[in-house]
Every structure is written in structure tokens, then in C-alpha cells.
């Protein structure tokens, strides 16, 4: 049986923020199956959910036949953090530049970690929930990963 470890990125995550493409590539290189619930940077190793509906975490997990215990959700808003918590998936919040969501808001919603941007998360990735997949067993072959922008 293949066990999938999924790094799920919410629709509010700023795919154009500093370090975002590098973060996606590094997660894939560490063995995560990267799933975006909205379009991401081109050329990154990720599957994209074409219609996340009202439960993007569940839809993303279903896309890769993943389990909440083998996933981490990357969110950029308190509502996304709450959706991840309801699905039983731990959450890392990545904030963006300028006014908007505060660290206090996403922590109150249940984020396990809060980072100012993708580049900051990348700098501490070894100490993050995204340090390495928690799944055991065979990994999906690299050929099963599509480029961002293609439907999955």
C-alpha cells in the first residue's frame, strides 16, 4: 500500500510571495506530495485542485488519496486554518506583506506555526511541521506529480 504525505496549500496562500516557488520545490524534494487548492507558480512540482468547493482540505486529500494524519495544510487566513482543523490536519500559517491577517488571528484559529512569508518558513523548514513527511511506506513515483496549473 502506498502512503501519501501531502503538503496542502490553501487558496489564500500567496503563491507570488517571496520564496513561494522555492518552498513548493523544497517540499516536493523532501518527499511531500504538494497539492495547491488554487493556481500556483508555474513550473513547480504540484497538483492543483480545480474546484475546491467549501471543503478544500478534504478535496485536496481525496485527490491524492491522503489521510489527515499524513498531511500539513499551509494557510494564509483564519478561515483556512479553521477548515484544516475541522479536517484534522495540522496547519502552518504563512502571512503576506502589508495589512491583512495577523499572527494573533491565525494562532487563535489554531495554526501550529506562523511565518511572515514563504521565504521565512523556508529558512526554518528543518524545524517546521514541513521538515519531512510523517508517512511510512512506499512513496508515489515522481511521475505521478503534475505541474501546477494542470487539473488533477
N, C-alpha and C positions, 0 to 999 in steps of 0.2 A: 504494500500500500504506500502510495506517495503522500507525504505530509507536506503541506504548503505553509510557508511562513510568509505572511502578507504584510507589506508596509502600505497602508491605505492613506491616500492624501485627499482631504476634503475639498469641496468646490470653492470654499473661501480661501484656501491656501494660495498664496501669491506666487504663482509659477514663474513670474517675471522678477521676483525679488532677488536680491544679491545672494548668489550661491545656490539658487534653487536647482538648476540643471546639474550642478556638481553633486548636490545632495542626493538627487534621484539616481545618478550613476553610481555613487558610492553605496547606496542601499542595495542596488542590484548586484554590485560586485561582492557584497558581503553575504549574498545568498537570499536576500528578500525577493519575493515576487512583488514588484511595485505596481500598484493599481491607483489610477487617478479617477476621481469622480467628476472631473471637468478637464478640458484640454490643458495640456502642459507644454513645456518647451519642446520644440521639435528635436528629433534625434536622440531622445532619452529612452532608455530601455524600460518601457512601461506599457501596461494595458490601460485602456480608457473605457470607463463605463459610459455608454451612450445615453442612457436615461436613468439617472439615479433615483428618480421619484422622491417619495417622502422618507425613505429609509436607505440612504446611500451606503451606509456601513454594511447592512445586510446584503444589498445588491452587489457590492464590491466583493464581499466574501463568497457569495454564491458564484460569481464569475470565475473564481479560481478554486472553487470547492474548498474554501478555507474555513477554519474554526476560530472563534474569538480568542481562544487561549493561545493561538499561534499568530496573532496579529497585533499591530500597533497602528493607531489612527493618528494622522497628523492634521490638526485642525487650526483654523485661524479665527474662530469665533466661539463664543459661549454656547450658542445653539448646536454647533457641530460637536463640541465637547460633550454636551448632554446626550446627543444621539449616540455617540460612541459608548458612553457609559451605559445607556439603556441596552445596547447590544453586547455588553460585557467585554468591550475592547478597551485596553488602556490607551490613554491619549497623551500626545505631545503637542503642545500649542506653539505655533510659530507666528509671531506678531509681524506686522508690517510697518513701514515708515509712516510717519505722520499721525494725525489724530485718528481715533477709532477705538478698537478693542484694547482694554488694559490688561495687564498681567493679573491684577486682582480679580477681574471678571472671569477670566478663563480658569484661574485657580479655584474660585468659588464654584464654578460649574463642574469641577472635578479633574482638571488637567493635572497629570502627574509631573509634568515638566513644562516650563515656559521659557521660550527663547526669543530674543528680539527679531531675529530673521534667520533664514536658512543657512547663511554663512556662519552665524554664531553657533547654531546647532552642529554644523559640520565640524567646527573647532573642538567640540566636546563630545563628539559622536561615540567615542570609546566608553564614555561614562553615561551614555543615554540608554533609554529603552530600545533604541535602534542600533545598539552596539553590535548585536549579532542575533540572528534568528533563534528562537527558542524551540523550534521543531526538531524532531529527530527522525531519522529515516532518509530515504532517497529524496533528492531534490528534483524538481521538474527540470527537464533539459532546457538549456538556453534557447533552443528553437521554439519553445512554447511562449516566449515573450515577444510581443509585438511592439512596434514603435508607437509612441504617443501620437494621438490623432486618428489612429485606426480604431474602429469599433471592435468591441470584444464581446 
